[in-house]
Amino acid sequence: MLLPRIYDRITRGEAITLQSENGLAINPVHADDAASAVFLLLEKSVSGVFNCAGPDTLTLRQIAEEFGRYQQTLPRLVSEPGDPTELIADTRGLRSLGWSPRRRLLDHIDDVADRA
């Protein structure tokens, strides 16, 4: 899992490589929100492809800096040339069924820390 690996690398003082200045952009989902999406799909007996994502789009730099603040340490970030990837999920399908994410990553860093 990406987030616990980032957290663990910061704990060990290892460098995190970023594409360009800020790195990868994602909208990570909390496990509780992902589970609620699955239960909703089962409850409604729908099939198809549904993207599940959190409410915030964050770069790898933002995530690493927040994890560093939580650990009271500065993460070692190394920028390399390149175009950063954006893995932003479109959750309109799930939202049309009444689902919405309830947990923001930055409000639950302790959950990531417990899994690292």
C-alpha positions in Angstrom: 0.0 0.0 0.0 1.4 3.3 -1.1 0.6 5.5 1.9 2.0 3.2 4.6 5.2 2.8 2.5 5.6 6.6 2.3 5.1 6.9 6.0 7.6 4.1 6.7 10.2 5.6 4.4 9.9 8.9 6.3 10.3 7.1 9.6 13.5 5.4 8.4 14.8 8.7 7.0 14.8 7.4 3.4 14.4 9.7 0.4 11.2 9.9 -1.5 11.6 10.6 -5.2 9.2 13.0 -6.8 8.5 13.4 -10.5 9.0 17.2 -11.1 8.5 19.5 -8.1 5.5 17.9 -6.4 5.3 14.3 -7.7 2.3 12.1 -8.2 -1.2 13.5 -7.6 -3.8 11.1 -6.2 -7.1 11.2 -4.3 -6.6 8.5 -1.7 -9.6 6.8 -0.1 -9.8 5.7 3.5 -10.5 2.0 4.0 -13.7 2.8 5.8 -15.0 4.8 2.9 -14.0 2.1 0.4 -15.9 -0.5 2.5 -19.0 1.7 2.6 -18.9 2.0 -1.2 -18.7 -1.8 -1.6 -21.6 -2.3 0.9 -23.7 0.3 -1.0 -23.1 -1.5 -4.3 -24.1 -4.8 -2.8 -27.1 -3.3 -1.1 -28.3 -1.8 -4.4 -27.4 -4.9 -6.4 -25.7 -2.9 -9.1 -22.9 -4.0 -11.3 -20.4 -2.2 -13.5 -17.2 -0.2 -13.0 -17.2 2.3 -10.1 -14.3 4.4 -9.1 -13.8 4.9 -5.4 -11.7 7.8 -4.1 -11.3 10.2 -1.3 -12.5 13.8 -1.2 -9.0 15.4 -1.6 -6.5 15.5 -4.4 -3.0 15.5 -2.9 0.5 15.4 -4.3 3.1 13.1 -3.1 4.9 16.1 -1.7 1.9 17.2 0.3 1.4 13.7 1.7 5.1 13.4 2.7 5.1 16.8 4.3 2.0 16.0 6.3 3.4 12.7 7.4 6.7 14.5 8.4 4.7 17.0 10.5 3.0 14.1 12.2 6.3 12.5 13.0 8.0 15.8 13.8 10.6 15.3 11.1 11.5 16.7 7.7 11.0 14.2 4.9 13.8 13.7 2.5 12.3 14.7 -0.9 14.2 14.4 -4.1 12.8 16.0 -7.3 13.7 14.4 -10.6 12.8 15.7 -14.1 9.6 14.4 -15.6 6.0 15.0 -15.9 4.2 14.0 -12.7 1.4 11.4 -13.0 -2.1 12.2 -12.0 -4.2 9.3 -10.8 -7.5 11.1 -10.1 -10.5 8.9 -9.9 -13.9 10.1 -11.1 -16.5 9.1 -8.4 -19.6 10.3 -10.2 -20.9 6.7 -10.6 -20.8 6.1 -6.8 -22.0 9.5 -6.0 -25.1 9.0 -8.2 -26.0 6.1 -5.9 -25.8 8.3 -2.8 -22.2 7.5 -1.8 -19.7 10.1 -0.7 -16.4 9.8 1.1 -16.5 10.9 4.8 -12.9 10.7 5.9 -10.1 13.0 4.7 -6.6 11.6 4.7 -5.1 14.5 6.5 -7.6 14.1 9.4 -6.6 10.5 9.9 -2.9 10.3 9.5 -2.8 8.2 12.7 -4.7 5.4 10.9 -1.9 5.4 8.3 0.7 5.3 11.0 -0.9 2.3 12.6 -0.8 0.4 9.3 2.9 1.3 8.5 
